[in-house]
Amino acid sequence: MNTPTKIVVIHDGLILKNDPLLVELKTKFGEEEVLHYENSNQGLEYVLGHLNQKMIVLLDVNFSKGELSGVQVFKDIRQKTALVYVILITADEFCKIKNEDLIFLINHDAFALESVTSDYTKIVSLVESASHKLDARVDAVLEEWITKQSKEKREKPYLKTKDAKTYTLDNILESIRQQGEIGKQMERNILKLAVDLLTRQKTKLDD
Amino acid sequence: MLLLQKVLKITLKKLEQNKQVLNWRFDVNTFRLLGRELITDRITAVFELVKNCYDANSTNVLVEFQNVSEANAESRIIISDNGIGMSFEDIRDKWMVVGTNNKRVNLFSDAPFNRKFVGEKGIGRFAVDKLGERLLIRTKQLGTDKWLKVNINWDEYEAKSDVSKSTKQLSLFTEVDNNYEWESNASKTEQGTQIIISKVSETWAEKDLEWLYRELSKLVSPFYPVKPPFDIHLKSNEFDAYKNKPVKPEPIKYYSHHAEIGFNAETNKQETLRFDKMLGKIVIEEIEAKSFGLIKMKMFYFNESAKRHYNKIYKNDDTRIDGIKIYRDGVIATPFAENAVKTEKRRDILGIDKRRWRGTFDKVGTREIIGILDITQANNPQIIDATNRQDFLNTKEYNDLKDFIIEQIDVWGDVKMYERESKRSDVEKKLQKAGKEVKNFATAIAKIENDLLKEKPELKGVFDIINNQIDELNTVISESISEQKKFQIEVTRKENIYLSLMSLQDYASNISHAIRTSLGKIKRMAEFFKINFPNPKQDVLFKLYAVLIYDEMTTLLKVTDFMLSYASSDIDFEDFSVKEMIEDLLLNTYEQTFKSEKIKTVVEIKDDFVVNANKKFFEDIFQNLIANSIKALQKTKDKTIKCTGYLDENNFTLYFSDNGVGVNAGDENWIFGLYNTRTAEQGGAGIGLYIVEKRIEALKGSVELVENELKPTGATFKIKLPFNKQ
């Protein structure tokens, strides 16, 4: 059974508590799983404080003075993890977003960019699609597995290489979250291995 | 467990062997969005594709338009070059991948060309996307015996991404297969690339080709020969003027002044411009070479009458006078190798215009000067492209170069000022001279009168008439002189107003943000009705939404009223005293309201300050502050609103206070945001302070919440309005 995904909405242009978007998200994902922050600093704080949870973030681009911009929040999240899907929702014309920011969004895997005037059903279906992908992503599954292990197990050296480097599960987790080379290559190898095992019928999925 | 360890081991080993693996994932919409930003129009699109030809070591490029003047199944845009061509891997790994410009390994093309790359990496696909829906690439490298043909169909991408929308799945761009085939029996000596675009998206008129021609002509420096050559031809089967027209740099005409600086390589001296006030003209001086190396620059300045003439000839097309362009070894250098059709979209990399906004109007801007700066790889190796290719690397040498350019431009500022002053003093001098002559004349007449009247007293009447006329003439001239002075003041003031109007564009975009936010809310609620009504389980929400939609509409109306205030005729600027306006507002206009609310007012504006601005805008600021105070004062016993103000060297500072409930700690900045309100029950929509801040920002001022002046509770806003010193 999958652990539930938290939907973190960081947006100051929604009707508090009762916005149809929030209502629909709660219906689909459960009352407890949808969190709404109007203040981007607080929203970011929540995300960074709960990296062990599966999360999808709906993020506004513009915030009041003194609060981080949406793009900055996105950057701060990406600094810690690549495993949180972020959907940006803006009331501005898209062309107001700076090119370098757009490039950053593309290259750091922003899930989608939507207008605040889009149908909320469209946004909800984007969230559903992100949630589905989150369940199916190798890295996310790997993350989930590692975070389920006990603390000692995670801190223990898990592997020693010939040149005496050691890796703990936590090291691997960090590399996966930050999309480091080890993490990325690891994902690819697991997929290859899975295909290999399944085609040779040496193992069955019994998990 | 063991298996996972094994995987990790293999992983580490693989990493050793292969450090570069590409892994792309992206949203098609975002990709398209980026394309739209990078390629703003089709002229830019062609321009970018031609730059790619240059990078491929071509010596000849043919840009061909077939049947493009009207929507046509046979319409084609074909760009052919004789460059080095692409291999299958090039297309797969370079052409089809989104580049961010910082991954380019080589900066120069192959010998013997050694061209500095000017094309932006990974922009070709965006450019083609802008021009048409279908693309056929035909390409061949030297020594191979086959042409490679790749078909890329944008409309299919589009279709796929549409399908992906309906199935609620995001498709990845790279998932679309492209057909390719080999065309054999080619001569091994052939090489080149052909970009054949069909299903052309927009029609091209002769004017568009003219425009394209002009932009392409800027690619190569008019004064520095490119070796080996890079020749562009423009061909159209519909417009006679472009049957097979070689693209040549356009001669620069109609300027009022021009100057040219070079260098002496033997003595290592650089020439520089200086305006000599005594001579009233620009002189060239020699200085020691600067850190960035020796450069050549030609400048063409358009003074006011030259610009008028120019605009008349070119029908107000001011994209032609386009500031300073830097050419490296004869070819336009990044980041200037961009062609933004909208002048305001062009990046002001040298900071030429920024300088004007800060400073006075005597500075010369990019629309008054055409400059061609030639640098070379050999002479100026320290001017290096930044990895993002948006600018040059921020080296000391580049900064020195920027400063040097600005110094040269400022010399034209001196010319501008000199011309204006001499024009001004010309009129004044003439008037003063006329005044003096009249006086001399009067003295002469008086003398004649004196001598003559003794002999012929009967002439007295005649002299009286002459004397009257002299008096009248004197008055007229004095009046003219003072009129002339007044006019000068008027001109200066108009320039001030221009400065404070700059942010109106920001304004419009702010308002559109507000409206979209509101519309988004309303739309989502309406959508909810559409999907769910009727459903007794949702009745609570239906009722709530009905009320909210109504409220939101009311808010929206307020916002549109605010917006319309810009469209109304009373946008005119007028002189008015801020002191009088505030006193009038607080002591007269609101007198009745304050009486009924039992609010005491204290108004102490120490200095007077006359501004030339839109009075309504100013009143808006205070009306919103007053409305807020009234709300905040509801539960206070002895209600007070206080407004004080004074003038110092640079600003007019105002404090606006009440002794109401005050603002929660932590909300100091938040309160200025749109729709941010803590008084929703009292009908607050969160627009008032937003308007206050935007209005003040438009006047280049600032507003902030400071410690409350009135105790124990209350709010104090500090407003600072800067004025332009002349």
Chai-1 contact restraints between the chains, C-beta under 6 A:
chainA,res_idxA,chainB,res_idxB,connection_type,confidence,min_distance_angstrom,max_distance_angstrom,comment,restraint_id
A,G13,B,T517,contact,1.0,0.0,6.0,A-B,restraint_1
A,I15,B,K521,contact,1.0,0.0,6.0,A-B,restraint_2
A,N18,B,L544,contact,1.0,0.0,6.0,A-B,restraint_3
A,P20,B,R524,contact,1.0,0.0,6.0,A-B,restraint_4
A,P20,B,M525,contact,1.0,0.0,6.0,A-B,restraint_5
A,P20,B,F528,contact,1.0,0.0,6.0,A-B,restraint_6
A,L21,B,R524,contact,1.0,0.0,6.0,A-B,restraint_7
A,S64,B,W670,contact,1.0,0.0,6.0,A-B,restraint_8
A,S64,B,G673,contact,1.0,0.0,6.0,A-B,restraint_9
A,K65,B,N669,contact,1.0,0.0,6.0,A-B,restraint_10
A,G66,B,N669,contact,1.0,0.0,6.0,A-B,restraint_11
A,A91,B,H513,contact,1.0,0.0,6.0,A-B,restraint_12
A,A91,B,R516,contact,1.0,0.0,6.0,A-B,restraint_13
A,A91,B,T517,contact,1.0,0.0,6.0,A-B,restraint_14
A,D92,B,H513,contact,1.0,0.0,6.0,A-B,restraint_15
A,F94,B,L33,contact,1.0,0.0,6.0,A-B,restraint_16
A,N99,B,E37,contact,1.0,0.0,6.0,A-B,restraint_17
A,L102,B,L34,contact,1.0,0.0,6.0,A-B,restraint_18
A,I103,B,T100,contact,1.0,0.0,6.0,A-B,restraint_19
A,I106,B,F26,contact,1.0,0.0,6.0,A-B,restraint_20
A,I106,B,T30,contact,1.0,0.0,6.0,A-B,restraint_21
A,D109,B,R25,contact,1.0,0.0,6.0,A-B,restraint_22
A,A112,B,D27,contact,1.0,0.0,6.0,A-B,restraint_23
A,L113,B,T30,contact,1.0,0.0,6.0,A-B,restraint_24
A,V116,B,R516,contact,1.0,0.0,6.0,A-B,restraint_25
A,V116,B,G520,contact,1.0,0.0,6.0,A-B,restraint_26
A,T117,B,R516,contact,1.0,0.0,6.0,A-B,restraint_27
A,T117,B,L519,contact,1.0,0.0,6.0,A-B,restraint_28
A,T117,B,G520,contact,1.0,0.0,6.0,A-B,restraint_29
A,T117,B,K523,contact,1.0,0.0,6.0,A-B,restraint_30
A,D119,B,E527,contact,1.0,0.0,6.0,A-B,restraint_31
A,Y120,B,R524,contact,1.0,0.0,6.0,A-B,restraint_32
A,Y120,B,E527,contact,1.0,0.0,6.0,A-B,restraint_33
A,S125,B,K168,contact,1.0,0.0,6.0,A-B,restraint_34
A,S129,B,K168,contact,1.0,0.0,6.0,A-B,restraint_35
A,L159,B,Q5,contact,1.0,0.0,6.0,A-B,restraint_36
A,L159,B,L8,contact,1.0,0.0,6.0,A-B,restraint_37
A,T161,B,L12,contact,1.0,0.0,6.0,A-B,restraint_38
A,E181,B,L15,contact,1.0,0.0,6.0,A-B,restraint_39
A,Q185,B,T11,contact,1.0,0.0,6.0,A-B,restraint_40
A,Q185,B,K14,contact,1.0,0.0,6.0,A-B,restraint_41
A,Q185,B,L15,contact,1.0,0.0,6.0,A-B,restraint_42
A,M186,B,T11,contact,1.0,0.0,6.0,A-B,restraint_43
A,N189,B,V7,contact,1.0,0.0,6.0,A-B,restraint_44
A,N189,B,I10,contact,1.0,0.0,6.0,A-B,restraint_45
A,N189,B,T11,contact,1.0,0.0,6.0,A-B,restraint_46
A,I190,B,V7,contact,1.0,0.0,6.0,A-B,restraint_47
A,L193,B,V7,contact,1.0,0.0,6.0,A-B,restraint_48
